Amino acid sequence: IKVEYITRFYIRGVDYKLSRESSLKDPLTDKKSCKADIEHFKKLGINTIRVYTVDNSADHDNCMNALADEGIYVAIDVNNPKYSLNREDYYGMHASYNDVYLQNVFATVEAFAKYDNTLLFFAANEVMDSMMNSWAASYVKAVVRDVKEYLVKRDHRAIPVGYAAANFALEETSAYMNCGGDAARSDFFAFKDFNYCSRAWETDGWEAKAAGFNNYSIPLL
């Protein structure tokens, strides 16, 4: 399946930026809940889910295989409430990008690369959300590079790696994540816009926003 063909998402999990809990909540380890959710996914015609938080030490075979049996793909965030980039200030960001953090990221990639229905990895989620932390972009891109390099060195299949952006400086952020060689740039660019489409594509401003990506060269989510 190609990334640009993703049509619908069902979000279930914990957003690492919003959670203040130290414990992991991994919906892919709850067999009973997963089975019940899949029935709803099927009724709604959902083909892809995104999971914000996973425990890379847990067993995901039951849920991932059950999802695969129904043709449902999974987008995985490699960060979690315990291990993530710290965007509060430059020094915090620099300190958080360390060996322990990267080992956890790689462990997550290793845990899910084996599943054929792992669709993609989000290297980070909404890290840059204002001019005060725009400098964090280089660290996000470093994680994208690191995950892509890990997949190659471990001889895993080519699973797309990219960034999920906040609705901030999209032109600049999308251009930065798309520059450089294939080893460094994102395989896709995602952004969230929670503006309600109340009337029509054109009058709500969505047409103008989409037009800004007419010549964008990587898949857009």
N, C-alpha and C positions, 0 to 999 in steps of 0.2 A: 504493500500500500504506500502511496506517496503522501508526504506530509501535507501537501497543498490540498489534498482531497478530504481532509478531516472536516466534517460538517457539523457535528454536535458534541458538546461536552456535558458530562454530568460530574460535578465537583463534589467529592466526598473526602474529607480529611481535615488536617489541621494546617493552616497557613503558618509557616515558621516565623514570619514577621509579626503576626498578630498574637500568637500564643505566648503566654508568660509561664506556661507550665514546663517543668523540667522532664516530665514523663512523655514517652512517645505514645501516640495513638495511631496505630496502623490498621486501617480498615481491611487490608488484604490478609490479615491473620485471623480474622473472625469468620470461621467457616459458616456458621449459621446466618450471620448478617449478610455475608457475601452471597449466599444462595438466595436469600430473600431479595436482595438488591438486584441481582441478575434478572429475576422475574420482572421487576419493574423496568429495568433497562430494555428488556425484550418488548414489553408492551409499548414503550415510548419510542422504540426504533433507534435506540442509542447505539452507536458503533464505536465510541471512544470515551474513555473516562480519564480524568486527571487525578492523581493522588498526590497531595501536597507533602505528606509525611509518611515515611516508611521506616521500619526497624530492620536494618540490614542483617541483624543476627537471627531473625525469625524465619520460619518456614512459610513460604508463600505458594507452594506448589498447588495446594488444593484450590485456592481462589483463582490464581493465574490460569491454571488449566481449565477451570470451569468457565472463566471468561473467554478463553480461547475457543472452547467448544461451541460457544455462541457467536463467534466471530467478532468479539469485542476487544479492541486494542487499549493499551494502557500507557499514559504519559506519566513519567515519574520525575518528581523533584528530588535532586540529590542532597539538598539541605534539609535540616530538621531542627526542632527547637533546641537541641543540645549542641549541634554543630552547624554553624552558619556564619556568613560574613557579617561583621559588625560595622554598620554604616554610620554610627553615631559621630565618629570623627576619624580623621586620617590615621592617627596612631592606633586607634582601636581596630580599624580595618586592616592595617599592616600586621598587627599582632594576631588577628583572627585567621589570617591566611598563613597557616603553618602546617607542619608535617602531620600533626594529629588531625587537623581538619581535613586535609587532603586524603589521609588514609581512610577516614570515614566516608568521604565522597567516593573513593575508589571501591570501597567495600559495598556501597549501594549499587554502583555500576556493575560490579561483579555478581551481586545477588540477582540482578534482573536482566543482565545481558543474555542469559541462557534461554530466556523465554521468547518464542517466536512472536508473541503478541505484545512485547515491549516496543512501543512505537517510537518513542523519543525520550530524551532526558532534558529536563530544564536545569541548567547550570546555576541559575539564580532566579529570584522572583522579586520584582519591584524594588530593587536595591536603590536605584537612583530615582528619587521622587521630588527633588528640588535642586536649585542651584547650589545649595549648601553641601550637597554630597555628590555632585556630578563627577567629581574626581574618582569616585568608586568604579567608574566604568572600566578602567584598566584592570582592576582586580576581577571583575565579572568576566571579562574577556579572557583573562588568564585561566580561570576555571574551565571555560569552554575549551580552550587549547589543551589543558591538562587532561580533561575527560576524553577528548578526541584522541590524544596521544596514547592514553591508557588503553583504549579500545583496540588501537592498532598493535601496540606492543603485546597485548594479551591475545591477539589473533581472534578477537571477537568479530562478529559481523558489523557492518557499518551502520550503526544506529545514530540517527540525527541528534545533534546537541545544539541547544540554543538558549535564548534568554526570553523571559516573560517580563515585559516592561510595564511600568506604570504609565498613566496617560500624562506624561511630562516630556517635553523636548523630544517628541517622537522623531522628527526629521533628523536631528543631530544624533540621537541614540541609535536609530536604525542604520544610519550611514556608518557610524563607528563600528557597530557589530558586523557590518557587511564588508568592511575594508580589509585589505591584506590578503595573504595567501590562504589556500584552502585549509591549511593546518591550524590557522589562527582564527579565522572568521567563523561566525555562527552558521550553522546549516539551515537555520530558519530564524525568523524574528516574530515574537508574539507580543501583543499589547492588549491591555484591558481598557475598555471605555464603557462605563456604566450609564451613559446617557440613554434615556428611554426613547425608543423609536415610536413616538406617539401618533405621527401622522403619515409621513412618507419618507422614503430613503433620501429624497432630494431636500425636502424642507427641514428635516431634522439635522442636516449637516453631514450625514454619512457619505453622501456622494462626493462632497468636497474632500473629506478625509481620505476616502479610498483613492481619489484621483492623485493624491500626493505620493502614492506608491505605484503608479502606473508603470514606471520604469525600474522598479525594484527587482533585483536579480536573484533573490533567494525566496523560498516559500514564506508566506505571511499567514500568521494564525490570528 
